[in-house]
Amino acid sequence: MNALAYFGMPGGSEVILILFIILLLFGAKKLPELSRSLGKSLGEFKKGKEDLERELRDVQDDLHKAAAEPEVEEVAPPAGGEEPKKDEPA
């Protein structure tokens, strides 16, 4: 079974207790620095996620365009590897 099913999500008093423990561990001077770095990390994560989604949309659009366009077959050169000679008037 899932462990969260037994305990549930933390409520208001549990969150306050966790924040108090963090304050004790890191101190009041380090908390703004920690929150600033956490905010930057989240911003970078969102930026990376948006870039990936944009890339996937571009690839999907390219695939749809390629599927809609008819294929053009190229004519292969002669098997001998030489180009055919043109008859020159004498």
DSSP file (Angstrom, degrees, kcal/mol; ACC not computed):
  #  RESIDUE AA STRUCTURE BP1 BP2  ACC     N-H-->O    O-->H-N    N-H-->O    O-->H-N    TCO  KAPPA ALPHA  PHI   PSI    X-CA   Y-CA   Z-CA
    1    1 A M              0   0    0      0, 0.0     2,-0.3     0, 0.0     5,-0.0   0.000 360.0 360.0 360.0 163.2    0.0    0.0    0.0
    2    2 A N    >>  -     0   0    0      1,-0.1     3,-0.8     2,-0.0     4,-0.6  -0.589 360.0-142.6 -77.6 132.4    0.9    3.6   -0.4
    3    3 A A  H >> S+     0   0    0     -2,-0.3     4,-1.4     1,-0.2     3,-0.8   0.819  99.8  60.6 -66.0 -31.0    2.6    5.1    2.7
    4    4 A L  H 3> S+     0   0    0      1,-0.2     4,-3.1     2,-0.2    -1,-0.2   0.767  92.7  66.7 -68.7 -23.2    0.8    8.5    2.1
    5    5 A A  H <4 S+     0   0    0     -3,-0.8    -1,-0.2     1,-0.2    -2,-0.2   0.846 104.1  44.9 -65.3 -31.6   -2.5    6.7    2.5
    6    6 A Y  H << S+     0   0    0     -3,-0.8    -2,-0.2    -4,-0.6    -1,-0.2   0.885 127.9  24.9 -76.7 -39.8   -1.6    6.0    6.2
    7    7 A F  H  < S-     0   0    0     -4,-1.4    -2,-0.2     1,-0.1    -3,-0.2   0.785  91.7-155.4-100.5 -30.3   -0.3    9.5    7.0
    8    8 A G     <  -     0   0    0     -4,-3.1    -1,-0.1    -5,-0.2    -2,-0.1  -0.110  41.4 -43.4  77.4 178.1   -2.0   11.8    4.6
    9    9 A M  S    S-     0   0    0      1,-0.1     2,-0.1    -4,-0.1     0, 0.0  -0.521  72.1 -94.6 -79.7 148.5   -0.7   15.2    3.4
   10   10 A P        -     0   0    0      0, 0.0    -1,-0.1     0, 0.0    -2,-0.1  -0.383  41.4-145.7 -66.8 140.0    0.7   17.5    6.1
   11   11 A G     >  -     0   0    0     -2,-0.1     4,-2.0    -3,-0.1     5,-0.2  -0.091  36.6 -76.6 -89.8-166.8   -1.7   20.0    7.6
   12   12 A G  H  > S+     0   0    0      1,-0.2     4,-2.1     2,-0.2     5,-0.2   0.901 128.8  47.4 -62.6 -44.9   -1.2   23.6    8.8
   13   13 A S  H  > S+     0   0    0      1,-0.2     4,-2.0     2,-0.2    -1,-0.2   0.870 111.6  51.3 -69.1 -34.6    0.4   22.7   12.1
   14   14 A E  H  > S+     0   0    0      2,-0.2     4,-2.4     1,-0.2    -1,-0.2   0.895 109.4  50.4 -67.4 -39.0    2.8   20.2   10.5
   15   15 A V  H  X S+     0   0    0     -4,-2.0     4,-2.5     2,-0.2    -2,-0.2   0.912 110.3  49.6 -64.4 -42.6    3.9   22.7    7.9
   16   16 A I  H  X S+     0   0    0     -4,-2.1     4,-2.2     1,-0.2    -1,-0.2   0.897 110.9  50.4 -63.0 -40.2    4.6   25.3   10.6
   17   17 A L  H  X S+     0   0    0     -4,-2.0     4,-2.2     2,-0.2    -2,-0.2   0.912 110.6  48.9 -64.1 -42.9    6.6   22.6   12.5
   18   18 A I  H  X S+     0   0    0     -4,-2.4     4,-2.3     1,-0.2    -2,-0.2   0.916 111.5  49.5 -63.4 -43.4    8.6   21.8    9.4
   19   19 A L  H  X S+     0   0    0     -4,-2.5     4,-2.3     1,-0.2    -1,-0.2   0.880 109.9  51.9 -63.5 -37.5    9.4   25.5    8.8
   20   20 A F  H  X S+     0   0    0     -4,-2.2     4,-2.2     2,-0.2    -1,-0.2   0.902 109.3  49.2 -64.7 -41.2   10.4   25.9   12.4
   21   21 A I  H  X S+     0   0    0     -4,-2.2     4,-2.4     2,-0.2    -2,-0.2   0.904 110.8  50.3 -65.0 -41.0   12.8   23.0   12.1
   22   22 A I  H  X S+     0   0    0     -4,-2.3     4,-2.7     1,-0.2     5,-0.5   0.913 109.2  52.0 -62.6 -42.1   14.3   24.4    8.9
   23   23 A L  H  X S+     0   0    0     -4,-2.3     4,-2.0     1,-0.2    -2,-0.2   0.902 111.2  47.4 -60.5 -41.5   14.7   27.8   10.7
   24   24 A L  H  < S+     0   0    0     -4,-2.2    -2,-0.2     2,-0.2    -1,-0.2   0.893 114.5  46.4 -66.8 -39.4   16.6   26.1   13.5
   25   25 A L  H  < S+     0   0    0     -4,-2.4    -2,-0.2    -5,-0.1    -1,-0.2   0.923 127.0  23.4 -70.3 -44.6   18.8   24.1   11.2
   26   26 A F  H  < S-     0   0    0     -4,-2.7     4,-0.4    -5,-0.2    -3,-0.2   0.704 101.7-129.8-100.8 -21.7   19.8   26.9    8.8
   27   27 A G     X  -     0   0    0     -4,-2.0     4,-1.1    -5,-0.5     3,-0.3   0.035  29.2 -80.2  87.8 159.7   19.3   30.0   10.8
   28   28 A A  T  4 S+     0   0    0      1,-0.2    -1,-0.1     2,-0.2    -4,-0.1   0.783 125.2  56.3 -69.7 -27.9   17.5   33.3   10.0
   29   29 A K  T  > S+     0   0    0      1,-0.2     4,-0.5     2,-0.1    -1,-0.2   0.820 107.9  47.2 -75.3 -29.6   20.3   34.7    7.8
   30   30 A K  H  > S+     0   0    0     -4,-0.4     4,-2.6    -3,-0.3     5,-0.2   0.721  93.5  77.6 -84.6 -21.7   20.5   31.7    5.5
   31   31 A L  H  X S+     0   0    0     -4,-1.1     4,-2.8     1,-0.2     5,-0.2   0.906  93.3  48.0 -60.7 -45.5   16.7   31.4    4.8
   32   32 A P  H  > S+     0   0    0      0, 0.0     4,-2.2     0, 0.0    -1,-0.2   0.905 113.9  48.9 -61.5 -37.3   16.5   34.3    2.3
   33   33 A E  H  X S+     0   0    0     -4,-0.5     4,-2.3     2,-0.2    -2,-0.2   0.915 112.3  48.1 -65.8 -42.4   19.5   32.9    0.5
   34   34 A L  H  X S+     0   0    0     -4,-2.6     4,-2.2     1,-0.2    -1,-0.2   0.916 113.2  47.0 -64.3 -43.6   18.0   29.4    0.4
   35   35 A S  H  X S+     0   0    0     -4,-2.8     4,-2.4     2,-0.2    -1,-0.2   0.869 111.2  52.5 -67.7 -35.3   14.6   30.7   -0.8
   36   36 A R  H  X S+     0   0    0     -4,-2.2     4,-2.3    -5,-0.2    -2,-0.2   0.929 111.5  45.3 -64.6 -45.3   16.3   32.8   -3.5
   37   37 A S  H  X S+     0   0    0     -4,-2.3     4,-2.2     1,-0.2    -2,-0.2   0.864 112.0  52.4 -68.1 -34.4   18.2   29.9   -4.8
   38   38 A L  H  X S+     0   0    0     -4,-2.2     4,-2.4     2,-0.2    -1,-0.2   0.908 109.3  49.9 -65.5 -41.3   15.1   27.7   -4.7
   39   39 A G  H  X S+     0   0    0     -4,-2.4     4,-2.2     2,-0.2    -2,-0.2   0.905 110.9  48.9 -63.1 -41.9   13.2   30.3   -6.7
   40   40 A K  H  X S+     0   0    0     -4,-2.3     4,-2.5     2,-0.2    -1,-0.2   0.905 110.7  51.2 -63.4 -41.2   16.0   30.5   -9.3
   41   41 A S  H  X S+     0   0    0     -4,-2.2     4,-2.3     1,-0.2    -2,-0.2   0.917 110.3  48.1 -63.0 -43.5   16.0   26.7   -9.6
   42   42 A L  H  X S+     0   0    0     -4,-2.4     4,-2.5     2,-0.2    -1,-0.2   0.892 110.8  52.0 -64.5 -38.6   12.3   26.6  -10.1
   43   43 A G  H  X S+     0   0    0     -4,-2.2     4,-2.2     2,-0.2    -2,-0.2   0.914 110.6  47.4 -63.1 -43.0   12.6   29.3  -12.8
   44   44 A E  H  X S+     0   0    0     -4,-2.5     4,-2.6     2,-0.2    -2,-0.2   0.892 111.1  52.1 -64.5 -39.6   15.3   27.4  -14.6
   45   45 A F  H  X S+     0   0    0     -4,-2.3     4,-2.3     2,-0.2    -2,-0.2   0.929 110.9  46.8 -62.8 -45.5   13.2   24.2  -14.4
   46   46 A K  H  X S+     0   0    0     -4,-2.5     4,-2.5     2,-0.2    -2,-0.2   0.892 111.9  51.3 -63.6 -39.5   10.1   26.0  -15.9
   47   47 A K  H  X S+     0   0    0     -4,-2.2     4,-2.3     2,-0.2    -2,-0.2   0.922 111.3  47.3 -63.6 -44.5   12.3   27.5  -18.6
   48   48 A G  H  X S+     0   0    0     -4,-2.6     4,-2.3     2,-0.2    -2,-0.2   0.886 111.5  51.4 -63.3 -39.4   13.7   24.1  -19.5
   49   49 A K  H  X S+     0   0    0     -4,-2.3     4,-2.4     2,-0.2    -2,-0.2   0.915 110.6  48.0 -64.2 -43.9   10.3   22.6  -19.5
   50   50 A E  H  X S+     0   0    0     -4,-2.5     4,-2.4     2,-0.2    -2,-0.2   0.892 110.9  51.4 -65.2 -39.4    8.9   25.3  -21.8
   51   51 A D  H  X S+     0   0    0     -4,-2.3     4,-2.4     2,-0.2    -2,-0.2   0.913 111.0  48.2 -62.5 -42.4   11.9   24.8  -24.2
   52   52 A L  H  X S+     0   0    0     -4,-2.3     4,-2.5     2,-0.2    -2,-0.2   0.914 111.5  49.3 -65.1 -43.0   11.3   21.1  -24.3
   53   53 A E  H  X S+     0   0    0     -4,-2.4     4,-2.3     2,-0.2    -1,-0.2   0.902 111.5  49.6 -62.9 -40.7    7.6   21.5  -25.0
   54   54 A R  H  X S+     0   0    0     -4,-2.4     4,-2.3     2,-0.2    -2,-0.2   0.910 110.7  50.2 -63.6 -42.1    8.4   24.0  -27.8
   55   55 A E  H  X S+     0   0    0     -4,-2.4     4,-2.3     2,-0.2    -2,-0.2   0.912 110.6  49.5 -61.8 -44.0   10.9   21.6  -29.3
   56   56 A L  H  X S+     0   0    0     -4,-2.5     4,-2.4     1,-0.2    -1,-0.2   0.897 110.4  50.2 -64.1 -40.4    8.4   18.8  -29.3
   57   57 A R  H  X S+     0   0    0     -4,-2.3     4,-2.6     2,-0.2    -1,-0.2   0.906 110.2  50.8 -63.3 -40.7    5.7   21.0  -30.9
   58   58 A D  H  X S+     0   0    0     -4,-2.3     4,-2.4     2,-0.2    -2,-0.2   0.917 111.8  46.6 -63.0 -43.7    8.2   22.0  -33.6
   59   59 A V  H  X S+     0   0    0     -4,-2.3     4,-2.3     2,-0.2    -1,-0.2   0.908 112.4  50.5 -64.7 -41.3    9.1   18.3  -34.3
   60   60 A Q  H  X S+     0   0    0     -4,-2.4     4,-2.2     2,-0.2    -2,-0.2   0.911 110.7  49.0 -63.9 -42.1    5.4   17.4  -34.4
   61   61 A D  H  X S+     0   0    0     -4,-2.6     4,-2.4     1,-0.2    -2,-0.2   0.906 110.5  51.1 -63.2 -41.4    4.6   20.2  -36.8
   62   62 A D  H  X S+     0   0    0     -4,-2.4     4,-2.5     1,-0.2    -2,-0.2   0.898 109.7  50.1 -62.3 -40.3    7.5   19.1  -39.1
   63   63 A L  H  X S+     0   0    0     -4,-2.3     4,-2.0     2,-0.2    -1,-0.2   0.892 110.4  49.5 -65.7 -39.1    6.2   15.5  -39.0
   64   64 A H  H  X S+     0   0    0     -4,-2.2     4,-1.5     2,-0.2    -2,-0.2   0.899 112.4  47.9 -65.9 -40.1    2.7   16.7  -40.0
   65   65 A K  H  X S+     0   0    0     -4,-2.4     4,-1.5     1,-0.2    -2,-0.2   0.910 111.7  49.7 -65.7 -42.0    4.1   18.8  -42.8
   66   66 A A  H  < S+     0   0    0     -4,-2.5    -2,-0.2     1,-0.2    -1,-0.2   0.858 110.6  50.4 -66.0 -34.9    6.3   15.9  -44.1
   67   67 A A  H  < S+     0   0    0     -4,-2.0    -1,-0.2     1,-0.2    -2,-0.2   0.809 110.5  50.0 -72.1 -29.0    3.3   13.6  -44.0
   68   68 A A  H  < S+     0   0    0     -4,-1.5    -2,-0.2    -5,-0.1    -1,-0.2   0.771  96.1  81.9 -81.0 -26.4    1.1   16.0  -46.0
   69   69 A E  S  < S-     0   0    0     -4,-1.5     2,-0.1    -5,-0.1     0, 0.0  -0.597  85.3-118.0 -81.8 138.8    3.7   16.6  -48.7
   70   70 A P        -     0   0    0      0, 0.0     2,-0.3     0, 0.0    -2,-0.1  -0.461  31.0-111.6 -72.9 148.4    3.9   14.0  -51.5
   71   71 A E        -     0   0    0     -2,-0.1     2,-0.5    -4,-0.1    -4,-0.0  -0.604  23.8-148.1 -81.6 140.0    7.2   12.1  -51.9
   72   72 A V        -     0   0    0     -2,-0.3     2,-0.3     0, 0.0    -1,-0.0  -0.939  11.9-141.2-109.3 124.2    9.3   12.8  -55.0
   73   73 A E        -     0   0    0     -2,-0.5     2,-0.3     1,-0.0    -2,-0.0  -0.669  12.8-135.5 -87.0 138.0   11.3    9.9  -56.3
   74   74 A E        -     0   0    0     -2,-0.3     2,-0.5     1,-0.0    -1,-0.0  -0.683  18.4-119.3 -90.1 145.6   14.8   10.6  -57.6
   75   75 A V        -     0   0    0     -2,-0.3    -1,-0.0     1,-0.0     0, 0.0  -0.732  29.1-132.3 -85.6 127.0   15.9    9.1  -60.8
   76   76 A A        -     0   0    0     -2,-0.5     3,-0.1     1,-0.1    -1,-0.0  -0.490  21.9-110.5 -78.0 146.8   19.0    6.9  -60.2
   77   77 A P        -     0   0    0      0, 0.0    -1,-0.1     0, 0.0     6,-0.1  -0.260  52.2 -72.8 -68.1 164.5   22.0    7.2  -62.5
   78   78 A P    >   -     0   0    0      0, 0.0     3,-1.3     0, 0.0     0, 0.0  -0.155  44.8-113.1 -58.0 156.8   22.8    4.3  -64.9
   79   79 A A  T 3  S+     0   0    0      1,-0.3     0, 0.0     2,-0.1     0, 0.0   0.764 110.8  65.4 -65.9 -27.1   24.2    1.2  -63.4
   80   80 A G  T 3  S-     0   0    0      2,-0.2    -1,-0.3     1,-0.1     3,-0.1   0.653 103.9-125.6 -72.6 -14.2   27.6    1.6  -65.1
   81   81 A G  S <  S+     0   0    0     -3,-1.3     2,-0.3     1,-0.3    -2,-0.1   0.352  75.5 109.7  86.6  -6.9   28.3    4.7  -63.1
   82   82 A E  S    S-     0   0    0     -5,-0.0    -1,-0.3     1,-0.0    -2,-0.2  -0.758  72.4-116.3-102.1 149.2   29.0    6.7  -66.3
   83   83 A E        -     0   0    0     -2,-0.3     2,-0.1    -3,-0.1    -1,-0.0  -0.589  40.6-100.7 -78.1 144.1   26.8    9.4  -67.7
   84   84 A P        -     0   0    0      0, 0.0     2,-0.3     0, 0.0    -1,-0.1  -0.400  38.2-120.1 -65.9 141.8   25.3    8.6  -71.1
   85   85 A K        -     0   0    0     -2,-0.1     2,-0.3    -3,-0.0    -3,-0.0  -0.601  20.2-130.2 -84.8 142.2   27.2   10.3  -74.0
   86   86 A K        -     0   0    0     -2,-0.3     2,-0.5     1,-0.0    -1,-0.0  -0.702  25.3-111.3 -90.0 142.2   25.2   12.7  -76.2
   87   87 A D        -     0   0    0     -2,-0.3    -1,-0.0     1,-0.0     0, 0.0  -0.606  31.6-153.2 -74.4 124.4   25.5   12.2  -80.0
   88   88 A E        -     0   0    0     -2,-0.5     2,-0.1     2,-0.0    -1,-0.0  -0.814  19.5-114.9 -99.2 137.6   27.4   15.1  -81.5
   89   89 A P              0   0    0      0, 0.0    -1,-0.0     0, 0.0     0, 0.0  -0.467 360.0 360.0 -69.9 141.8   26.7   16.0  -85.1
   90   90 A A              0   0    0     -2,-0.1    -2,-0.0     0, 0.0     0, 0.0   0.456 360.0 360.0 -90.0 360.0   29.7   15.4  -87.3
